[in-house]
């Protein structure tokens, strides 16, 4: 086994999930993530944790959903609300580790959007129970992901491990300045002005919110490995935003997304490709047309876009906005943020012709933060 796989497992178990002896841990392993699953199981055994494994197969999910469509005989399938067995599993768990890395990144492309929506809504209770655990999502470098990224397999492996095997404590210290700026602020404005794309000029309130220093550990309220972003839960959004980084939504390629907000809600939208997939997301429920997240990428170990939200949204010189669910870690205790069955991120490259303001003060211009060398105020 590649020694980097064992290192990945150790970072996931020790730094990210902070697993301790006696913890009940659910591990979901995708079809082609076997090696990392084995290394994680070994690490959990060494630490005295109890392990339950799941098979996280997109092809299996497709088979189930297509079967449900066939059984519904042309109608939208109805799914059992809040499946008791799966919910009970996560309610009993201390931690949940999701190891992605399937055989086909578009395995569910032919599942109807109405079926996806119905399934997502029915599993809200399962999703809530899972998110109440110390959950962490990561990915094993696979040939399908390398192909999606347009990279040779060995090249993609290097890319993934450069992003994952980092000095996370040092990066957390670097990102603390951004967290502090957001925590003190009341309003964020993002502006981009380019000749070859629609402008972005959008404002949102962040008053009373708490930003998360997402340093790839549950100790930082961070649940992705790799990570390297600072995010918060905005509201009262006004203006328009253009997202120029391509992404995959529900197995559909989406690019050049343009959103218009009024009174906090998306009132108009378009996309250069994949507009039907975008429309399906926005029509999921009322919360799907409101923002749940503003994220600022700060992981400069990620140096290219790979059509994977796990990596792309963490890349330095990017910001992302997510429609849908807001994360509780950003909210005052007892307060509910935007609620939705979806959380879909869209990314903008802000390396040129852009600025990020907090309460009228520029804190990032053309991808450079005010505390970094080369910042132009």
N, C-alpha and C positions, 0 to 999 in steps of 0.2 A: 504493500500500500504506500502511495505517495505520502511522505512525512507531512506535507502541507495539509493533507486531509485530517490527520490527527491534530495538528495545530488548530485547524478550523474548529474541530469538535471541542477542543479544550477552551477556546475563546467563547464558543457558544454556551457551554455548560457552566464555566466558571465566571467569566466576565459578564456575559450577557444575561443569562438566566439566574445566576447566583444560586445554583442548586446545592442543597445541603442533604446530609444523611437523613433518610426517612421520608424525604419528599416524594409525593406521588406525581409522576411526570408522564404526560401523554406525548408521544412522538409520532408525528405523521411524516411518512417517507414517500416521496414521489418515485415513479417507476425507475428512473435512471439515476437516482440518488443513493443507491444501495451502499456504496463505499462509505459515504459520510454517515449514513444511518448506522452502519456497523461501528464506526469509530465513536459516534455519540453514545450508542448503547454500551460500549466498553467503558467509556468515561463515566457514564452514570452508574454502572455497576461498581466501579472503583470507588465512587463517592458514597455508596450505600443508599442510593435512591431506588424507588420502586418504579418499574417501567411498564407502560402499556403502549403497544405500537399499533398504528393505523396505516393503511395503504392509501396514500394520497394520489390517486390516479385520475387525471383529466379524462382519459379514455373511458374509464369506468363511469365517471360522472356523466359523460356524453351518453353512454348506453342507457343509463337510468332515465335521463331526461328525455331522450328520444323514445324510450319505451313508454314513458308517461304521456307523451304527445300521441303516440299510437293508441294508447288505451283510452284517451279522451275523445277519440273519434272526431277530430276537427275542432273541438272546443279547447279553451285554455285549461291545462291540467290543474286540478286542485290537489294541493299537498297538505298533509297533516300538519296543522299548526303546532309549533313548539314540540318536535319529536322528543318524547320523554326519555328514551334510553340514551340518546346522544347528549342531551342536556345534562342528565344525571352524571354522565362520565366527566364532563368538564366541571360540574359543580363540586365533584369530589377531588378534582386535581389541584395540585399546588402550582404546577407549571405545564405549559403546552409549548412544544417545540415543533415548528413546521419547517420541514426540509424540502424545498422545491427542487425541481429538476426533472421534468417529464420528457416524454419522447416526442411530443408534438405540441408546439406552442399555440397552435390553432385547433386543437382537438375538438373544441365545442363550437366551431364556427357555424355549423348548420343547425344549431338549436335556436328555436324561435325566441325573439326578444321577450314576448309575453310570457313564455315559459320561464325564462331566466328571472323576470320580475316576480312572478308568482312564487318561485322557489326561494328567492331572496327574502321576500316578505314572510313566508312561512317559517323560516329558520331564524327569525329575529331573536327568539329566546335562547337558542343554541349559541348564536353569535355573542349575545350579552354574557352568557356563562363562560364562554371561552375567553372573552376579553377581561373577565374578572380574575383570571389566573395571571401568573407571571409568564406571559406568552412572548415568544420571540420567533420571528420568521427569518429564514436564511435560504440560501440556494447553493446547490452543488453544481459546479461547472459541467455542463453536458454538451454534447454535440449539437443538440437541437437549439440550445441557447446560443452557442457559438455561431450557428448558421443564421439565427435571427439577428445577431449583432453584426453579421457580415465579417466574421473573423475566423481565422484558422483555429482549430481546437486547442492546440498548444498555446497559441497567442491569447485565446480567451481564458485559459486557465491562469496564465500570468496576470491578466487583467483582474480576475476575480480575487486572487490571493493578494494582490497589491492593495485592493480595496478593503479586504477583510482582516488581514494580518497586520494590524497597525498598532501604534502606541495610542490606545484609546484614551488613556488618562490625560496624555499631553494634548490631544485634540479637544477633549472636554474643556480643558483650561483655555484654549484658544477661542472656543465658541462662547465662553461665558460672557464676553463683552457684548455679543449680539443679544444674548438672553437679557442682560441687564438693560440694554437700550429699549427692548420691546416691553419689558416689565414696567419701565418708568413712563412709557408713552401712552398717549390716548388715541392717536390717529396715524395711520400709515397711508402714504401715497406712493404709487408706483407709476413711473412715466417712461415710455420708450418712444422715440421719434426716429423713424427709419424711412428711407426713400422707397424701399422694396417691400414694405409690409404695412398693414394697418397700424396706427398708433395705439399705444396703451396709455390710458390716463384713468386710474381707478383709485378711489379712496375707501377706507374701511376703518371702523372703530375697533380698538383693542383695549379700551379702558376697562379696568377690572379683570382683565385676563392675565394668566400666568404663562409665560413662554416655557417651552421644554427644550433643554439642552440635550439633544438627542445623540447621546454618545454610545449607542449600541448596547445599553444595559438597562435592565429594569430598575436599577438603583437611580437612574436618571429619568425614569418614566419613558424610556426609549425601548422600542420593541422590534427593531430591524437590525440585522447584521448582514452587510455593512450598514452603517448609518453615517452621520456627519451632517446634520441639519439642525437648525433651530426653528421651531414652529409654534404657532399660537392659534387661537380660535377667534377669527374676526366676525364682525356683524355690521349691520347697517351699511352695506356695500353700495357704492354709487359709481357709475362710469362704465368704461368698456376696457376689455383686456384681450390681447391677441397672444396665442400660444403657438410658437413656431417649431417646437420640438415634437416630432412624430411620436405616437404612442399606439399601443394596442389596447382597445377596450372591447371586452367580450369577444375576443378572438378576431376582432376587426381592426384593420389599420386605419388610424385616424390622424389627420394632420391639419395644420393651419386653422385652429379653432378660434372663433371670435365670439365673445360673450358680451352682452349688454345688460347692465344691472340698473334697476330702479327700485328704491325702497327696499334694498337688500335682496332682491329676487331677480333671477334671469328672466328678462322680458323678450329678448331676441337672441338668436344664435345662428351660427353658420360654421361650416367646416369645408376645407378644400377636398377632403376625402373622408369617408366614414360618417357622414352627417346623420344617417339613420341610426347608427350605434350611439352617437351622442344624444340624439333625440330620445332614444329608449332609456338612457340613463336619466335624463332630465324629467322624464315622465313617470319615473318609478313611484314617487310620492311627493308630497308638498315640500319636504325638506331637501329633496334632490335639486331644487332650483336655488338653494341658498348655499353660501360658503360655509364649510366646516373647518377649513384650515388655510392658513398662510404659512408657507415653508420657505426657508432660505438655505440653499445648498452651500456647504462649507467644507466638503471633503475633497481636497485638491489631489488626493490619490486616485480619484476617478477622473480620467482625462479624456473621455469620449462618450458619446451617446450610443447606447446599445439596444434601444427599444425594450428596456426593462425598467419599470418604475422603481424597483428596489435600488437600482444604481443611479438612474438618470436624475431622479429628484434630489439626490445627495451631492451631485457634482457642483464644485465651485463654479461661480459665474452663472448660476441659475436661481430663479425663484419659481415656486409652484403654488397654485391655488387649487383646492379640492372642493368640489361640490359634494354636499351630503353631510354625513355624520361628523360632528365635532367630538374631539377627544376629551374625556372627563378631566384629564390631568391639567388641562388649560383653564378649567372653570372654577369659580369659587365653590367651596363646599356647599352642597344643597341646591346649587343652581343647575338647571338643565340647559345645555346648549342646543345647537341645531340637531335635530333628530331625523334620521333617514336610514333606510335599509342599504344605502350605497355610500361609498366614499371613493370618489374618482379624482385622481390628481391630473392636472394639466400644467405643462412646464414651458417657461420662457427662457431663452438665452439672453442674459443681461450683460454680456461681456462688452457691448458697445452701445453707444447712443441711448443710455438709460440711466435712471437714478432711482434710488429708494430713499424716501423721506420719512422721518418720524417726527411728528409735531412741527413740520416745516423745516427741519434740519436734515441735510443730506448725510446719510450714514453709509451709503454705498453708491459709487458712481462707476459705470462701465466695469462692474464686477469687482472693484477694489473697495475694501472697507476703509473707513476713516482712520482706523488704527494700524493700517498696513502701509508699507512703503509704496510710494507712487500714487497715493490718493490725491485727487484734485478736487478741492472743495467747491 
